[in-house]
Amino acid sequence: MQIEGIFNSTMGVLEKSVDLRAKNQNLIASNVANAETPNFVPKSLAFEQELQGALKNRQNGQRPSAAPHERHIPIRGAGGSSIKSVSGKVIETPAATPGKDGNAVELESEMSKLAENQIMFNASVQMLNKKFEGLRTAIKGAL
């Protein structure tokens, strides 16, 4: 049995979600830290649609576009991205009305994004923990 069979797509999605949410948290924290910096434009990481697309391609049985080995020839028409290749896109998210100094950070909005991202990060970590608890129980056996 291959090791990938144990760690199904749910584990991969949760792992990638934790990674991307950590990157997004750093961007949002940078926005908060630069709330007084003239001409600063806040940024965030957009990855949800890309991650969902990769998951749909995987569920539909499509293979990732990269060849499994450097000497293998990629298959045409087997497009789609793998979950591991999802990296998100850094986008600028300026406030509707920048300040007099050109700063486009709305502190309340950024704090809200920070809290939401933290909640989603914690939820992903908790789900990963539950998956590992299930594996641990399976390895030990039901007592």
GROMACS elastic network, one bead per residue, 0.5 to 0.9 nm:
[ bonds ]
;  ai    aj funct       b0    kb
    1     4     6  0.84929   500
    1     5     6  0.70512   500
    1     6     6  0.86215   500
    2     5     6  0.56008   500
    2     6     6  0.76075   500
    3     6     6  0.55365   500
    3     7     6  0.69256   500
    4     7     6  0.51660   500
    4     8     6  0.65886   500
    4     9     6  0.89491   500
    5     8     6  0.58626   500
    6   135     6  0.84016   500
    7    10     6  0.76310   500
    7    11     6  0.57200   500
    7    12     6  0.72625   500
    8    11     6  0.56731   500
    8    12     6  0.68347   500
    9    13     6  0.61130   500
    9    14     6  0.85253   500
    9    55     6  0.79736   500
    9    58     6  0.83191   500
    9    59     6  0.89117   500
    9    83     6  0.84855   500
   10    13     6  0.51559   500
   10    14     6  0.60969   500
   10    15     6  0.84548   500
   10   128     6  0.87790   500
   10   131     6  0.89415   500
   11    14     6  0.51403   500
   11    15     6  0.59669   500
   11    16     6  0.85259   500
   11   127     6  0.88740   500
   11   128     6  0.67429   500
   11   131     6  0.75852   500
   12    15     6  0.50655   500
   12    16     6  0.61090   500
   12    17     6  0.84270   500
   12    83     6  0.68877   500
   12    84     6  0.75298   500
   13    16     6  0.51683   500
   13    17     6  0.59512   500
   13    18     6  0.86032   500
   13    51     6  0.76903   500
   13    55     6  0.76894   500
   13    83     6  0.66398   500
   13    84     6  0.84870   500
   14    18     6  0.61461   500
   14    19     6  0.85804   500
   14   124     6  0.57426   500
   14   125     6  0.75760   500
   14   127     6  0.75847   500
   14   128     6  0.65302   500
   15    18     6  0.53065   500
   15    19     6  0.63391   500
   15    20     6  0.87612   500
   15   124     6  0.79543   500
   15   125     6  0.83356   500
   15   128     6  0.76476   500
   16    19     6  0.50390   500
   16    20     6  0.60802   500
   16    21     6  0.84262   500
   16    51     6  0.83735   500
   16    83     6  0.72084   500
   16    84     6  0.69195   500
   16    86     6  0.77671   500
   16    87     6  0.87266   500
   17    20     6  0.51986   500
   17    21     6  0.59170   500
   17    22     6  0.84437   500
   17    47     6  0.88080   500
   17    48     6  0.86338   500
   17    51     6  0.82212   500
   17   120     6  0.87953   500
   17   121     6  0.75036   500
   17   124     6  0.69318   500
   18    21     6  0.51948   500
   18    22     6  0.61394   500
   18    23     6  0.87470   500
   18   120     6  0.85455   500
   18   121     6  0.57126   500
   18   122     6  0.83747   500
   18   124     6  0.62067   500
   18   125     6  0.68253   500
   19    22     6  0.52667   500
   19    23     6  0.65123   500
   19    24     6  0.88147   500
   19   121     6  0.88103   500
   20    23     6  0.50603   500
   20    24     6  0.61613   500
   20    25     6  0.85466   500
   20    45     6  0.78041   500
   20    47     6  0.74223   500
   20    86     6  0.88065   500
   20    87     6  0.72226   500
   20    88     6  0.74027   500
   21    25     6  0.59853   500
   21    26     6  0.86208   500
   21    45     6  0.82671   500
   21   117     6  0.64964   500
   21   118     6  0.78384   500
   21   120     6  0.77198   500
   21   121     6  0.59042   500
   22    25     6  0.50086   500
   22    26     6  0.64256   500
   22    27     6  0.88695   500
   22   117     6  0.85409   500
   22   118     6  0.85731   500
   22   121     6  0.73706   500
   23    26     6  0.52039   500
   23    27     6  0.65095   500
   23    28     6  0.88523   500
   23    44     6  0.89813   500
   23    45     6  0.74214   500
   24    27     6  0.50708   500
   24    28     6  0.62048   500
   24    29     6  0.85076   500
   24    43     6  0.88632   500
   24    44     6  0.59848   500
   24    45     6  0.51933   500
   24    46     6  0.82949   500
   24    90     6  0.87633   500
   24   114     6  0.87346   500
   24   117     6  0.75830   500
   25    28     6  0.51663   500
   25    29     6  0.60051   500
   25    30     6  0.84696   500
   25    44     6  0.84692   500
   25    45     6  0.88150   500
   25   113     6  0.87620   500
   25   114     6  0.64767   500
   25   117     6  0.66606   500
   25   118     6  0.73709   500
   26    29     6  0.50772   500
   26    30     6  0.61021   500
   26    31     6  0.86702   500
   27    30     6  0.50204   500
   27    31     6  0.63316   500
   27    32     6  0.88587   500
   27    42     6  0.81042   500
   27    43     6  0.62372   500
   27    44     6  0.57872   500
   27    45     6  0.73972   500
   27    90     6  0.87713   500
   28    32     6  0.63982   500
   28    33     6  0.86490   500
   28    42     6  0.76234   500
   28    43     6  0.69572   500
   28    44     6  0.63196   500
   28    45     6  0.88359   500
   28   110     6  0.64599   500
   28   111     6  0.81855   500
   28   113     6  0.73210   500
   28   114     6  0.61981   500
   29    32     6  0.50946   500
   29    33     6  0.61510   500
   29    34     6  0.86181   500
   29   110     6  0.81913   500
   29   111     6  0.86763   500
   29   114     6  0.73100   500
   30    34     6  0.61466   500
   30    35     6  0.86633   500
   30    42     6  0.80560   500
   30    43     6  0.84719   500
   31    34     6  0.51717   500
   31    35     6  0.62342   500
   31    40     6  0.82660   500
   31    41     6  0.78847   500
   31    42     6  0.51540   500
   31    43     6  0.68700   500
   31    44     6  0.86992   500
   31   105     6  0.67466   500
   31   107     6  0.83614   500
   31   110     6  0.71114   500
   32    35     6  0.52024   500
   32    36     6  0.86745   500
   32    42     6  0.84874   500
   32   105     6  0.75341   500
   32   106     6  0.86051   500
   32   107     6  0.64133   500
   32   110     6  0.65198   500
   32   111     6  0.75231   500
   33    36     6  0.77589   500
   33    37     6  0.84864   500
   34    37     6  0.50283   500
   34    38     6  0.84675   500
   34    40     6  0.68692   500
   34    41     6  0.88811   500
   34    42     6  0.83063   500
   34   103     6  0.85986   500
   34   105     6  0.78474   500
   35    38     6  0.84561   500
   35    40     6  0.77027   500
   35    42     6  0.86899   500
   35   103     6  0.71171   500
   35   104     6  0.80807   500
   35   105     6  0.55612   500
   35   106     6  0.75597   500
   35   107     6  0.67237   500
   36    40     6  0.82374   500
   36   101     6  0.87485   500
   36   103     6  0.70592   500
   36   105     6  0.83112   500
   37    40     6  0.56910   500
   37   101     6  0.81813   500
   37   102     6  0.86677   500
   37   103     6  0.63899   500
   38    99     6  0.87173   500
   38   100     6  0.87309   500
   38   101     6  0.50866   500
   38   102     6  0.56379   500
   38   103     6  0.50775   500
   38   104     6  0.87434   500
   39    98     6  0.86734   500
   39    99     6  0.87655   500
   39   101     6  0.62288   500
   39   104     6  0.71187   500
   40    94     6  0.88314   500
   40   102     6  0.69276   500
   40   104     6  0.61953   500
   40   105     6  0.73226   500
   41    92     6  0.64940   500
   41    93     6  0.70348   500
   41    94     6  0.55658   500
   41    95     6  0.83475   500
   41    98     6  0.89751   500
   41   102     6  0.83635   500
   41   103     6  0.63358   500
   41   104     6  0.51940   500
   41   105     6  0.65777   500
   42    91     6  0.85280   500
   42    92     6  0.57480   500
   42    93     6  0.54356   500
   42    94     6  0.56812   500
   42    95     6  0.82472   500
   42   103     6  0.85895   500
   42   104     6  0.65953   500
   42   105     6  0.58262   500
   42   106     6  0.88065   500
   42   110     6  0.86629   500
   43    90     6  0.64739   500
   43    91     6  0.54535   500
   43    93     6  0.53469   500
   43    94     6  0.76806   500
   44    89     6  0.82217   500
   44    90     6  0.56281   500
   44    91     6  0.55388   500
   44    92     6  0.64655   500
   44    93     6  0.66968   500
   45    87     6  0.89874   500
   45    88     6  0.60274   500
   45    89     6  0.55038   500
   45    91     6  0.62250   500
   45    92     6  0.88542   500
   46    49     6  0.77272   500
   46    50     6  0.82025   500
   46    88     6  0.53782   500
   46    89     6  0.52178   500
   46    90     6  0.63058   500
   46    91     6  0.68572   500
   47    50     6  0.52850   500
   47    51     6  0.60562   500
   47    52     6  0.85818   500
   47    86     6  0.74775   500
   47    87     6  0.69635   500
   47    89     6  0.63934   500
   47    90     6  0.87914   500
   48    51     6  0.51702   500
   48    52     6  0.61121   500
   48    53     6  0.85670   500
   48    88     6  0.78233   500
   49    52     6  0.50264   500
   49    53     6  0.60316   500
   49    54     6  0.85849   500
   49    88     6  0.88461   500
   50    53     6  0.50850   500
   50    54     6  0.62387   500
   50    55     6  0.86507   500
   50    81     6  0.85314   500
   50    83     6  0.88158   500
   50    86     6  0.64825   500
   50    87     6  0.82608   500
   50    88     6  0.68125   500
   51    54     6  0.51509   500
   51    55     6  0.62127   500
   51    56     6  0.86709   500
   51    81     6  0.88733   500
   51    82     6  0.87786   500
   51    83     6  0.65084   500
   51    86     6  0.61731   500
   51    87     6  0.86362   500
   51    88     6  0.81494   500
   52    55     6  0.50548   500
   52    56     6  0.61453   500
   52    57     6  0.86306   500
   52    83     6  0.88888   500
   53    56     6  0.51052   500
   53    57     6  0.61908   500
   53    58     6  0.85939   500
   53    80     6  0.78783   500
   53    81     6  0.76694   500
   53    83     6  0.88762   500
   54    57     6  0.51684   500
   54    58     6  0.62211   500
   54    59     6  0.86918   500
   54    64     6  0.87018   500
   54    80     6  0.64873   500
   54    81     6  0.50975   500
   54    82     6  0.54385   500
   54    83     6  0.54060   500
   54    84     6  0.88888   500
   54    85     6  0.86521   500
   54    86     6  0.75138   500
   55    58     6  0.50574   500
   55    59     6  0.61703   500
   55    60     6  0.86109   500
   55    81     6  0.84884   500
   55    82     6  0.76119   500
   55    83     6  0.65837   500
   56    59     6  0.50525   500
   56    60     6  0.61102   500
   56    61     6  0.86917   500
   56    62     6  0.88056   500
   56    80     6  0.89461   500
   57    60     6  0.51185   500
   57    61     6  0.64409   500
   57    62     6  0.53150   500
   57    63     6  0.75297   500
   57    64     6  0.82617   500
   57    79     6  0.83571   500
   57    80     6  0.57409   500
   57    81     6  0.71413   500
   57    82     6  0.78573   500
   58    61     6  0.52369   500
   58    62     6  0.56180   500
   58    63     6  0.68693   500
   58    64     6  0.80736   500
   58    80     6  0.80149   500
   58    81     6  0.82304   500
   58    82     6  0.71111   500
   58    83     6  0.81775   500
   59    62     6  0.75089   500
   60    63     6  0.89914   500
   62    65     6  0.89089   500
   62    77     6  0.88994   500
   62    78     6  0.57604   500
   62    79     6  0.68104   500
   62    80     6  0.65936   500
   62    81     6  0.88013   500
   63    66     6  0.83641   500
   63    75     6  0.87563   500
   63    78     6  0.54541   500
   63    79     6  0.65603   500
   63    80     6  0.66865   500
   63    81     6  0.77974   500
   63    82     6  0.75852   500
   64    67     6  0.76341   500
   64    68     6  0.87555   500
   64    78     6  0.67193   500
   64    79     6  0.59160   500
   64    80     6  0.53147   500
   64    82     6  0.50980   500
   64    83     6  0.88378   500
   65    74     6  0.68419   500
   65    75     6  0.75394   500
   65    76     6  0.82591   500
   65    77     6  0.85155   500
   65    78     6  0.61520   500
   65    80     6  0.60183   500
   65    81     6  0.63581   500
   65    82     6  0.79084   500
   66    69     6  0.84989   500
   66    70     6  0.89846   500
   66    74     6  0.64837   500
   66    75     6  0.88104   500
   66    79     6  0.86594   500
   66    81     6  0.84041   500
   66    82     6  0.86735   500
   67    70     6  0.65803   500
   67    71     6  0.81562   500
   67    72     6  0.59139   500
   67    73     6  0.63604   500
   67    75     6  0.77240   500
   68    71     6  0.86188   500
   68    72     6  0.67915   500
   68    73     6  0.88344   500
   68    74     6  0.82115   500
   69    72     6  0.52605   500
   69    73     6  0.83732   500
   70    73     6  0.80385   500
   74    78     6  0.82621   500
   75    78     6  0.57696   500
   75    79     6  0.83080   500
   76    79     6  0.72646   500
   77    80     6  0.89017   500
   81    84     6  0.82327   500
   81    85     6  0.64773   500
   81    86     6  0.72973   500
   82    85     6  0.54362   500
   82    86     6  0.69968   500
   83    86     6  0.55197   500
   84    87     6  0.81113   500
   93   104     6  0.82774   500
   93   105     6  0.85018   500
   94    97     6  0.82260   500
   94    98     6  0.74873   500
   94   103     6  0.85056   500
   94   105     6  0.64282   500
   94   106     6  0.82079   500
   95    98     6  0.58448   500
   95    99     6  0.89574   500
   95   103     6  0.86213   500
   95   105     6  0.59459   500
   95   106     6  0.60537   500
   95   109     6  0.87665   500
   96   104     6  0.77486   500
   97   104     6  0.70492   500
   98   101     6  0.78053   500
   98   102     6  0.55232   500
   98   103     6  0.55026   500
   98   105     6  0.72816   500
   98   106     6  0.83869   500
   99   102     6  0.52408   500
   99   103     6  0.53240   500
   99   104     6  0.63698   500
   99   105     6  0.82780   500
  100   103     6  0.73713   500
  101   104     6  0.88626   500
  103   106     6  0.87585   500
  105   108     6  0.88735   500
  105   109     6  0.81365   500
  105   110     6  0.74142   500
  106   109     6  0.53874   500
  106   110     6  0.62498   500
  106   111     6  0.87046   500
  107   110     6  0.50967   500
  107   111     6  0.60875   500
  107   112     6  0.85476   500
  108   111     6  0.51771   500
  108   112     6  0.62034   500
  108   113     6  0.86970   500
  109   112     6  0.50723   500
  109   113     6  0.62487   500
  109   114     6  0.85770   500
  110   113     6  0.50062   500
  110   114     6  0.60227   500
  110   115     6  0.86289   500
  111   115     6  0.62027   500
  111   116     6  0.86041   500
  112   115     6  0.52093   500
  112   116     6  0.61855   500
  112   117     6  0.85526   500
  113   116     6  0.50963   500
  113   117     6  0.59724   500
  113   118     6  0.84289   500
  114   117     6  0.52558   500
  114   118     6  0.61126   500
  114   119     6  0.86845   500
  115   118     6  0.50752   500
  115   119     6  0.62045   500
  115   120     6  0.87081   500
  116   119     6  0.51765   500
  116   120     6  0.63051   500
  116   121     6  0.85907   500
  117   120     6  0.51434   500
  117   121     6  0.60402   500
  117   122     6  0.85840   500
  118   122     6  0.60906   500
  118   123     6  0.85374   500
  119   122     6  0.51513   500
  119   123     6  0.61529   500
  119   124     6  0.86828   500
  120   123     6  0.50371   500
  120   124     6  0.62188   500
  120   125     6  0.86619   500
  121   124     6  0.52191   500
  121   125     6  0.62887   500
  121   126     6  0.86937   500
  122   125     6  0.50723   500
  122   126     6  0.61192   500
  122   127     6  0.86281   500
  123   126     6  0.50948   500
  123   127     6  0.62149   500
  123   128     6  0.86465   500
  124   127     6  0.51589   500
  124   128     6  0.62311   500
  124   129     6  0.86418   500
  125   128     6  0.50693   500
  125   129     6  0.61771   500
  125   130     6  0.87153   500
  126   130     6  0.62945   500
  126   131     6  0.87380   500
  127   130     6  0.50651   500
  127   131     6  0.63231   500
  127   132     6  0.87527   500
  128   131     6  0.50609   500
  128   132     6  0.62923   500
  128   133     6  0.85818   500
  129   132     6  0.51233   500
  129   133     6  0.60838   500
  129   134     6  0.86274   500
  130   134     6  0.62245   500
  130   135     6  0.87230   500
  131   134     6  0.51359   500
  131   135     6  0.64317   500
  131   136     6  0.87102   500
  132   136     6  0.60433   500
  132   137     6  0.85077   500
  133   137     6  0.61000   500
  133   138     6  0.85525   500
  134   137     6  0.51065   500
  134   138     6  0.61909   500
  134   139     6  0.86623   500
  135   138     6  0.50145   500
  135   139     6  0.61515   500
  135   140     6  0.86353   500
  136   139     6  0.51325   500
  136   140     6  0.61745   500
  136   141     6  0.83262   500
  137   140     6  0.52071   500
  137   141     6  0.57132   500
  137   142     6  0.65669   500
  137   143     6  0.89059   500
  138   141     6  0.50666   500
  138   142     6  0.70732   500
  139   142     6  0.87829   500
  140   143     6  0.80122   500
